[in-house]
Amino acid sequence: MLSRAFTTPRKSFRYGETSCRSASIHEYEDCIIGFMDDPPLKNCNDVPGAIHLTLREVLRGSVGVVGQSRLGMIEKVVLLGGQVCSLKRFREVSVKRIEFGRRIQRLAEISKQCKYLVPVTSYLYTRRIKFVVSHYFPMGSLADLLAGARELGHTALDWKQRLKIVFHMARAIAFIHGQSPSQEKHLILNVHGNIKSSNVMINCDFDASISDYGFVQLAERVKVSDICQVKPPLDSQPRLYIDSFSQKCDIYNFGIILLDLLAGHTSSESKNEIIEKKEEIKNGKCQFFEFPTTGKARKQALKVLDIALACTNNSPDARPSMEQILLYLGDIIK
């Protein structure tokens, strides 16, 4: 399989965390390809950036695992022409080949209509391996940027950049929640299902795009092997995010990302504690934000905190809709 044969865990090239990575794919190519054909990848209809690839080309271009979750592993692939793409290999797919292709095509068709979503450009489904290919973001995810600043002293995001990311995330989720019809056959179109900071991809202009739209309807969440387990980043801690598949859970997880953007590791505090400290935070008597805030920026950050607390309300019915959140954010940005 694409990176099935693992060597001893090594230091991640990005943030120094221990991570699993395959050895050179050429070392395994004979045993991988020798028992299978070289099938072509299926391109998603009319998605910009799709190129014709085969499994062998992807295998040879894989330079290693750069991320993983309970859904699968993410690999960076450098093609012979120099183009770089991101590949997500699923651990356990929950649908058959024809249904998998139908769902991927439909999700890609929707994603290409919103610039704040990362569309799948191509995919492959064989008996032994199932994966999707999408655009590569060299700056990585929001989780990467936050961890780099907190753990390695990289330049931290300023408030203007954070607010921009928040707005783009909200635009993406609102676009998904506004899909009509909301369901086609067995595919639900108006829920993302896996909102977390490692699925918020950032480009060089600090524009944000959300990946993995609908992937929980393709694959099962499985426990990551202890052999390849890395220290879980903030976004993967189960006590923070919830896995239920609904719009209200998308909104809750969006609120968790907001708390992380505002307060860093302080966001692990219980919501009740934050509410109790709200007046102290507002009056500047309690250090809460992990970035400098004064004047207009501080007022904006406090209003975003209000949104975060509303999104993470224990009662799903009390959480605002994404349409309401966009209106609030629009007033904040003015």
LINHUKA-V703652 format. One record per pair of residues at least 6 apart in sequence whose C-alpha atoms are under 8 Angstrom apart, sorted by the first residue. I is the first residue (numbers start at 1). J is the second residue. D is the distance in Angstrom with one decimal. If there is no record, write none. Layout:
I:J:D / I:J:D
This chain:
1:32:6.3 / 1:128:6.9 / 1:129:6.2 / 2:25:8.0 / 2:59:6.1 / 2:62:8.0 / 2:89:7.9 / 2:129:7.5 / 3:21:7.5 / 3:22:5.4 / 3:25:7.5 / 3:64:7.5 / 3:65:7.7 / 4:22:7.2 / 5:22:6.0 / 5:23:7.6 / 5:28:7.8 / 6:20:6.8 / 6:21:6.1 / 6:22:4.6 / 6:23:6.7 / 7:20:7.5 / 7:21:6.7 / 7:22:5.9 / 7:23:6.2 / 8:20:7.3 / 9:18:6.2 / 9:19:5.5 / 9:20:4.8 / 9:21:6.6 / 9:228:7.2 / 10:18:5.5 / 10:19:5.8 / 10:20:6.6 / 10:21:7.3 / 11:17:5.5 / 11:18:4.6 / 11:19:6.1 / 12:18:5.8 / 12:19:5.6 / 12:66:7.8 / 15:147:7.8 / 15:148:6.3 / 15:152:7.1 / 17:230:7.1 / 17:231:7.4 / 18:230:5.9 / 18:231:7.7 / 19:65:8.0 / 19:228:6.7 / 19:229:7.3 / 19:230:5.8 / 20:65:6.6 / 20:228:5.3 / 20:229:7.8 / 21:64:5.3 / 21:65:5.1 / 21:66:7.9 / 22:64:5.8 / 22:65:7.2 / 23:64:7.7 / 24:63:7.3 / 25:59:6.4 / 25:60:5.9 / 25:62:6.9 / 25:63:7.7 / 26:60:6.6 / 29:59:7.6 / 29:60:7.8 / 33:56:7.3 / 38:54:6.2 / 38:55:5.6 / 38:56:5.9 / 39:54:5.7 / 39:55:5.8 / 40:52:7.5 / 40:53:5.8 / 40:54:4.0 / 40:55:6.2 / 40:124:7.7 / 41:52:7.0 / 41:53:5.6 / 41:54:5.5 / 41:55:6.7 / 41:122:6.2 / 41:123:5.5 / 41:124:5.1 / 42:122:5.3 / 42:123:5.3 / 42:124:6.2 / 43:50:6.2 / 43:51:7.3 / 43:52:7.1 / 43:121:6.0 / 43:122:4.2 / 43:123:6.6 / 44:50:7.2 / 44:104:7.7 / 44:105:5.5 / 44:108:6.7 / 44:109:7.8 / 44:120:7.1 / 44:121:5.3 / 44:122:5.3 / 44:123:7.7 / 45:105:6.8 / 45:109:7.2 / 46:109:7.7 / 47:108:7.1 / 47:109:7.1 / 47:112:6.4 / 47:119:7.4 / 47:120:7.8 / 47:121:5.9 / 48:112:7.9 / 48:121:7.4 / 49:121:6.7 / 49:135:7.8 / 50:121:4.9 / 50:122:6.5 / 51:121:8.0 / 55:124:8.0 / 57:79:7.1 / 58:77:6.7 / 58:79:7.2 / 60:79:8.0 / 61:77:4.9 / 61:78:4.7 / 61:79:5.1 / 61:80:7.2 / 62:75:6.6 / 62:76:5.9 / 62:77:4.2 / 62:78:6.4 / 63:75:7.2 / 63:76:5.8 / 63:77:5.9 / 63:78:7.0 / 64:75:5.6 / 64:76:6.1 / 64:77:7.8 / 65:73:6.7 / 65:74:5.8 / 65:75:4.4 / 65:76:6.7 / 66:73:7.9 / 66:74:5.8 / 66:75:5.5 / 66:76:6.6 / 67:73:6.0 / 67:74:5.0 / 67:75:7.0 / 68:74:5.7 / 69:224:7.2 / 69:236:7.9 / 70:91:7.7 / 70:220:7.9 / 70:221:4.8 / 70:222:4.9 / 70:223:5.8 / 70:224:5.9 / 71:90:5.8 / 71:91:6.0 / 71:92:7.4 / 71:216:7.5 / 71:219:6.3 / 71:220:6.2 / 71:221:4.8 / 71:222:6.5 / 72:88:6.4 / 72:89:5.4 / 72:90:4.2 / 72:91:4.8 / 72:92:7.9 / 73:88:5.6 / 73:89:5.3 / 73:90:6.6 / 73:91:7.6 / 74:86:6.8 / 74:87:5.5 / 74:88:4.5 / 74:89:6.4 / 75:86:5.9 / 75:87:5.1 / 75:88:6.4 / 75:89:7.8 / 76:84:7.2 / 76:85:6.2 / 76:86:5.0 / 76:87:6.4 / 76:136:7.6 / 77:84:5.7 / 77:85:5.3 / 77:86:6.1 / 77:87:6.9 / 78:84:4.6 / 78:85:6.6 / 84:135:7.6 / 84:136:6.2 / 85:133:6.8 / 85:134:6.0 / 85:135:5.0 / 85:136:4.5 / 86:133:5.7 / 86:134:5.3 / 86:135:5.7 / 86:136:4.8 / 86:137:8.0 / 87:131:6.7 / 87:132:5.7 / 87:133:4.5 / 87:134:6.4 / 88:131:5.4 / 88:132:5.4 / 88:133:6.5 / 89:129:7.5 / 89:130:6.0 / 89:131:4.2 / 89:132:6.7 / 90:129:7.9 / 90:130:5.9 / 90:131:5.8 / 90:219:6.5 / 91:219:7.4 / 91:220:7.6 / 91:222:7.4 / 92:219:5.5 / 92:220:5.6 / 92:221:7.6 / 92:222:7.5 / 93:130:7.5 / 93:218:5.8 / 93:219:4.0 / 93:220:6.1 / 94:217:7.5 / 94:218:5.6 / 94:219:4.9 / 94:220:6.0 / 95:218:6.2 / 95:219:7.4 / 97:125:6.2 / 97:126:7.8 / 100:125:7.9 / 100:218:6.5 / 101:123:8.0 / 101:125:8.0 / 103:187:6.9 / 103:218:7.7 / 104:120:7.5 / 104:123:8.0 / 107:119:7.7 / 107:189:7.7 / 107:213:7.2 / 107:214:6.9 / 108:119:5.1 / 108:120:5.4 / 108:121:7.3 / 109:119:7.9 / 111:117:5.5 / 111:118:6.5 / 111:119:5.0 / 111:213:7.9 / 112:118:7.6 / 112:119:5.8 / 114:172:7.0 / 114:175:7.3 / 115:209:7.2 / 116:168:6.3 / 116:169:7.2 / 116:171:7.0 / 116:172:5.2 / 116:208:6.3 / 116:209:4.2 / 116:210:6.2 / 117:172:6.1 / 117:209:4.8 / 117:210:4.8 / 117:211:6.1 / 117:213:7.7 / 118:134:7.1 / 118:135:7.2 / 118:209:5.9 / 118:210:5.8 / 118:211:4.9 / 118:212:7.6 / 119:134:6.3 / 119:135:7.7 / 119:211:7.4 / 120:132:6.4 / 120:133:5.7 / 120:134:4.6 / 120:135:7.7 / 121:132:7.6 / 121:133:5.7 / 121:134:5.2 / 121:135:7.6 / 122:132:5.9 / 122:133:5.2 / 122:134:7.1 / 123:130:7.6 / 123:131:5.7 / 123:132:4.2 / 123:133:5.8 / 124:130:5.5 / 124:131:5.5 / 124:132:6.5 / 125:131:6.8 / 137:201:6.6 / 137:202:6.6 / 137:203:6.0 / 138:203:7.2 / 139:145:7.6 / 139:201:7.9 / 139:202:6.1 / 139:203:6.0 / 139:204:6.7 / 140:201:5.9 / 140:202:6.1 / 140:203:7.8 / 141:197:6.9 / 141:198:5.3 / 141:199:6.4 / 141:200:5.4 / 141:201:4.3 / 141:202:5.6 / 142:197:5.3 / 142:198:6.0 / 142:199:7.6 / 142:200:5.5 / 142:201:6.1 / 142:202:6.4 / 143:197:5.0 / 143:198:4.9 / 143:200:7.7 / 143:233:7.4 / 143:234:7.8 / 143:235:6.9 / 144:198:7.2 / 145:156:7.6 / 145:157:7.8 / 146:156:7.2 / 146:157:7.7 / 146:261:8.0 / 147:233:7.7 / 148:154:5.4 / 149:155:5.7 / 149:156:5.0 / 150:156:7.8 / 158:291:6.7 / 159:291:7.0 / 159:292:7.9 / 159:293:7.7 / 159:297:7.0 / 161:206:6.4 / 162:261:6.8 / 164:206:7.5 / 164:207:7.0 / 164:208:7.9 / 165:206:6.9 / 165:207:6.3 / 165:208:5.4 / 166:258:7.2 / 167:326:7.5 / 167:329:6.8 / 168:207:7.0 / 168:208:5.7 / 168:209:7.0 / 169:200:7.6 / 169:208:6.6 / 169:209:6.8 / 169:210:6.8 / 170:322:6.8 / 170:325:7.4 / 170:326:6.4 / 171:326:7.1 / 172:209:7.3 / 172:210:6.8 / 173:192:7.4 / 173:250:7.9 / 173:322:7.0 / 174:322:5.1 / 174:323:6.2 / 174:326:7.7 / 176:189:7.0 / 176:190:5.0 / 176:191:6.3 / 176:192:6.8 / 177:189:7.9 / 177:190:4.4 / 177:191:5.9 / 177:247:6.9 / 177:322:7.5 / 178:190:6.3 / 179:189:6.2 / 179:190:5.1 / 180:189:7.9 / 180:190:7.6 / 181:189:7.6 / 182:188:6.0 / 182:189:5.1 / 182:190:5.2 / 183:189:5.4 / 183:190:7.4 / 187:217:7.3 / 188:214:7.9 / 189:214:7.4 / 190:247:7.5 / 191:214:7.3 / 191:245:7.2 / 191:246:5.9 / 191:247:5.4 / 191:250:7.2 / 192:212:7.7 / 192:213:5.0 / 192:214:5.3 / 192:245:7.9 / 192:247:7.6 / 192:250:6.7 / 193:213:7.3 / 193:214:6.5 / 193:215:7.8 / 193:216:6.3 / 193:243:7.2 / 193:244:7.3 / 193:245:5.1 / 193:246:6.7 / 193:247:7.9 / 193:249:7.6 / 193:250:6.3 / 194:212:7.0 / 194:213:7.4 / 194:214:7.9 / 194:215:7.8 / 194:216:7.0 / 194:243:7.1 / 194:250:7.3 / 195:250:5.9 / 195:253:5.9 / 195:254:6.6 / 196:235:5.9 / 196:236:7.8 / 196:241:7.4 / 196:253:6.5 / 196:254:7.2 / 196:257:6.7 / 197:235:5.8 / 197:257:6.2 / 198:235:6.7 / 199:210:5.7 / 199:211:5.2 / 199:212:6.7 / 200:208:6.3 / 200:209:5.7 / 200:210:4.6 / 200:211:6.4 / 201:208:5.6 / 201:209:5.2 / 201:210:6.0 / 201:211:7.0 / 202:208:4.7 / 202:209:6.5 / 234:265:7.8 / 235:241:7.2 / 235:257:7.9 / 240:253:8.0 / 240:256:6.9 / 240:268:7.3 / 241:252:7.9 / 241:253:5.6 / 241:256:7.0 / 242:249:6.7 / 242:252:7.8 / 242:253:6.8 / 243:249:7.4 / 248:316:5.8 / 248:317:7.8 / 248:319:7.0 / 248:321:7.9 / 249:316:7.7 / 251:311:5.7 / 251:312:7.6 / 251:319:7.4 / 251:320:7.9 / 251:321:7.5 / 251:322:7.1 / 252:311:5.0 / 252:312:4.8 / 252:313:7.6 / 252:319:7.7 / 253:311:7.9 / 253:312:7.5 / 254:308:7.7 / 254:311:7.2 / 255:307:7.2 / 255:308:4.3 / 255:309:6.8 / 255:310:7.7 / 255:311:4.9 / 255:312:5.6 / 256:267:7.6 / 256:308:6.9 / 256:312:6.9 / 258:304:7.5 / 258:305:7.4 / 258:308:5.7 / 259:267:5.2 / 259:305:7.0 / 259:308:6.2 / 260:266:7.6 / 260:267:5.4 / 262:288:7.8 / 262:289:5.4 / 262:290:6.5 / 262:291:7.8 / 262:301:7.3 / 262:305:7.4 / 263:288:5.7 / 263:289:4.6 / 263:290:5.2 / 264:289:7.7 / 264:290:6.2 / 266:288:7.3 / 271:309:7.2 / 271:312:7.9 / 277:286:7.3 / 280:286:5.2 / 281:287:6.7 / 281:288:6.4 / 282:302:7.0 / 293:301:7.8 / 300:332:5.9 / 300:333:7.7 / 303:332:7.2 / 304:329:7.7 / 307:325:7.2 / 307:328:8.0 / 310:318:7.5 / 310:319:5.6 / 310:320:6.8 / 311:319:5.0 / 311:320:6.4 / 312:319:7.0 / 313:319:5.9
